[in-house]
Amino acid sequence: MNERKLLDALSEFFGCHIKKDHDMSTLERWDSFKHLELMMMLEQEYGIDVDEKTILQAASVLGIKELLMERRLWQANSVTG
């Protein structure tokens, strides 16, 4: 996974253009229900165990990126967008 792929995947998931600075407070479509759906997607697609820490950390694009980096699912040659 790299930044472009993450932004594309999140854009498809939310049905709108996602930027790297988006989070739950800046994107109206990212409500608590959609956040739970996102957690299920991360668990299914990437095998990430969802716990309280994960739920809190993944409340922003940056947090999701950091989560993927922690799990070694991030490519070092990621492209900024």
PyMOL commands that set and color helices and strands:
alter all, ss='L'
color gray80, all
select helices_A, chain A and resi 3-14+32-46+52-57+61-70
alter helices_A, ss='H'
color red, helices_A
deselect
rebuild
show_as cartoon
